[in-house]
Amino acid sequence: MKTFLFLILSLFALTANAQQNYYEFGWNNQYGIVDKDGNETLSPSYQWVSRLIDNESPFIVLNGNKGAVITNKQTGKMEKIDYLIDTYLISIDKKDYMYAHSSGNGFLLNNLDLDSRIKLPKKYIKVRDEGDYLTGFTSKKTIDFISKKDFEIKKKILAPEEIESYPTKQGNRVYIISEKNSTLFLDDNLNKIASTNTIFKGFDNLKEYLEKLNISITDPNESMVGVAASAANYPFIFPKRNGDYAIYNIHYSKEESIPFFQFKRTGFSIYNSRYENSVTLENNHDNMYLFFYTDVRSKTILLPKKYWKSIDLQLISP
């Protein structure tokens, strides 16, 4: 049964991968969208690609100073969002979310399925993950404690200098509200445990104070276990130099490869990924940046042709 389930999941993953029809590309420090045939569907107009999106997500998210755009990798359907925070994730029921607001409404987007959303009570400047609660920062310099269970506001306070929370060895959680000249401690239900005029610096000082109240908090520092990188699967692209040009071949094995494309490399720092078959070119002197994927199976360069001339990019006939 386990083997059968694994095969089904593997087949689903391969099918999802095979159906990708849209990709991001970078030009002059802006990102746009291109389809599987190399046609531009969104001109470069966003400053960065959201990297917190799950690798298995069927969506691309481009973000910038004027909002974000979500693109379905399979259908190309796009949705613009007024504001998206993509620098950290919020964890709810073992799923990860990002905070966004659009048309006056605040909500959380699941970073795997961006069509799966949780509506919040109001629009916030930002939302943080704090134990069993979300903390929503408002424009009126207040903070709402929002329950992760029913997403209702359970407590409102003036915005403090800092909010922290720590799990306890008793299985509960302590919330610490730090002001300039005082510290307030709250329990799981946001009821007051204690307050003091002491300002705590570091985990050890907090732990020592709470132990006097018979509360033992656990050390938040966890050991990080490194994961060894796997080798890239064939086929993949890899470059070699030929005078002023970089020539990229498609490698099918150690012994077999064919020419794919070339471009003028002079003045550029070049980075390539054999895992995703992408190429990045940077020229800090001219503030030039270019990024594109390639499809090694259809031998397609996923960059609109109107940008090829800038680096004398050319396909090579095998």
ChimeraX attribute file (.defattr): number of C-alpha atoms within 10 A of each C-alpha:
attribute: neighborCount
match mode: 1-to-1
recipient: residues
	/A:1	6
	/A:2	7
	/A:3	8
	/A:4	9
	/A:5	10
	/A:6	11
	/A:7	12
	/A:8	12
	/A:9	12
	/A:10	12
	/A:11	12
	/A:12	12
	/A:13	12
	/A:14	11
	/A:15	11
	/A:16	15
	/A:17	15
	/A:18	10
	/A:19	13
	/A:20	17
	/A:21	16
	/A:22	26
	/A:23	25
	/A:24	24
	/A:25	25
	/A:26	24
	/A:27	18
	/A:28	16
	/A:29	16
	/A:30	20
	/A:31	24
	/A:32	22
	/A:33	25
	/A:34	24
	/A:35	21
	/A:36	21
	/A:37	15
	/A:38	19
	/A:39	15
	/A:40	21
	/A:41	16
	/A:42	18
	/A:43	15
	/A:44	19
	/A:45	18
	/A:46	21
	/A:47	19
	/A:48	17
	/A:49	21
	/A:50	18
	/A:51	12
	/A:52	16
	/A:53	22
	/A:54	16
	/A:55	11
	/A:56	12
	/A:57	16
	/A:58	20
	/A:59	26
	/A:60	24
	/A:61	24
	/A:62	25
	/A:63	25
	/A:64	18
	/A:65	11
	/A:66	13
	/A:67	18
	/A:68	23
	/A:69	21
	/A:70	19
	/A:71	22
	/A:72	20
	/A:73	23
	/A:74	18
	/A:75	14
	/A:76	20
	/A:77	11
	/A:78	16
	/A:79	11
	/A:80	14
	/A:81	16
	/A:82	17
	/A:83	21
	/A:84	26
	/A:85	18
	/A:86	19
	/A:87	10
	/A:88	13
	/A:89	21
	/A:90	19
	/A:91	18
	/A:92	16
	/A:93	7
	/A:94	7
	/A:95	11
	/A:96	19
	/A:97	26
	/A:98	23
	/A:99	26
	/A:100	26
	/A:101	23
	/A:102	14
	/A:103	9
	/A:104	9
	/A:105	14
	/A:106	22
	/A:107	21
	/A:108	22
	/A:109	21
	/A:110	23
	/A:111	24
	/A:112	18
	/A:113	16
	/A:114	21
	/A:115	12
	/A:116	11
	/A:117	16
	/A:118	14
	/A:119	14
	/A:120	22
	/A:121	15
	/A:122	14
	/A:123	21
	/A:124	22
	/A:125	16
	/A:126	18
	/A:127	26
	/A:128	18
	/A:129	19
	/A:130	20
	/A:131	20
	/A:132	18
	/A:133	24
	/A:134	23
	/A:135	23
	/A:136	24
	/A:137	20
	/A:138	17
	/A:139	10
	/A:140	10
	/A:141	11
	/A:142	14
	/A:143	22
	/A:144	23
	/A:145	22
	/A:146	23
	/A:147	18
	/A:148	17
	/A:149	10
	/A:150	9
	/A:151	15
	/A:152	15
	/A:153	19
	/A:154	13
	/A:155	14
	/A:156	13
	/A:157	12
	/A:158	12
	/A:159	18
	/A:160	14
	/A:161	11
	/A:162	11
	/A:163	16
	/A:164	13
	/A:165	21
	/A:166	19
	/A:167	17
	/A:168	14
	/A:169	11
	/A:170	10
	/A:171	8
	/A:172	15
	/A:173	23
	/A:174	22
	/A:175	23
	/A:176	20
	/A:177	19
	/A:178	22
	/A:179	16
	/A:180	11
	/A:181	10
	/A:182	13
	/A:183	20
	/A:184	17
	/A:185	19
	/A:186	17
	/A:187	15
	/A:188	15
	/A:189	14
	/A:190	15
	/A:191	11
	/A:192	12
	/A:193	14
	/A:194	13
	/A:195	14
	/A:196	13
	/A:197	12
	/A:198	14
	/A:199	14
	/A:200	15
	/A:201	8
	/A:202	8
	/A:203	14
	/A:204	12
	/A:205	11
	/A:206	15
	/A:207	17
	/A:208	13
	/A:209	15
	/A:210	17
	/A:211	11
	/A:212	9
	/A:213	10
	/A:214	8
	/A:215	17
	/A:216	22
	/A:217	23
	/A:218	14
	/A:219	12
	/A:220	10
	/A:221	7
	/A:222	6
	/A:223	6
	/A:224	6
	/A:225	6
	/A:226	6
	/A:227	6
	/A:228	6
	/A:229	6
	/A:230	7
	/A:231	8
	/A:232	12
	/A:233	12
	/A:234	14
	/A:235	19
	/A:236	23
	/A:237	27
	/A:238	20
	/A:239	19
	/A:240	11
	/A:241	12
	/A:242	11
	/A:243	10
	/A:244	11
	/A:245	17
	/A:246	19
	/A:247	23
	/A:248	23
	/A:249	22
	/A:250	22
	/A:251	20
	/A:252	15
	/A:253	11
	/A:254	7
	/A:255	6
	/A:256	10
	/A:257	17
	/A:258	14
	/A:259	17
	/A:260	23
	/A:261	21
	/A:262	21
	/A:263	18
	/A:264	19
	/A:265	19
	/A:266	13
	/A:267	14
	/A:268	18
	/A:269	12
	/A:270	16
	/A:271	12
	/A:272	18
	/A:273	14
	/A:274	17
	/A:275	14
	/A:276	14
	/A:277	18
	/A:278	20
	/A:279	20
	/A:280	17
	/A:281	20
	/A:282	18
	/A:283	15
	/A:284	11
	/A:285	8
	/A:286	10
	/A:287	9
	/A:288	14
	/A:289	17
	/A:290	22
	/A:291	22
	/A:292	21
	/A:293	23
	/A:294	21
	/A:295	17
	/A:296	18
	/A:297	9
	/A:298	9
	/A:299	12
	/A:300	16
	/A:301	22
	/A:302	24
	/A:303	27
	/A:304	18
	/A:305	13
	/A:306	9
	/A:307	12
	/A:308	13
	/A:309	11
	/A:310	10
	/A:311	16
	/A:312	12
	/A:313	19
	/A:314	16
	/A:315	15
	/A:316	13
	/A:317	8
	/A:318	9
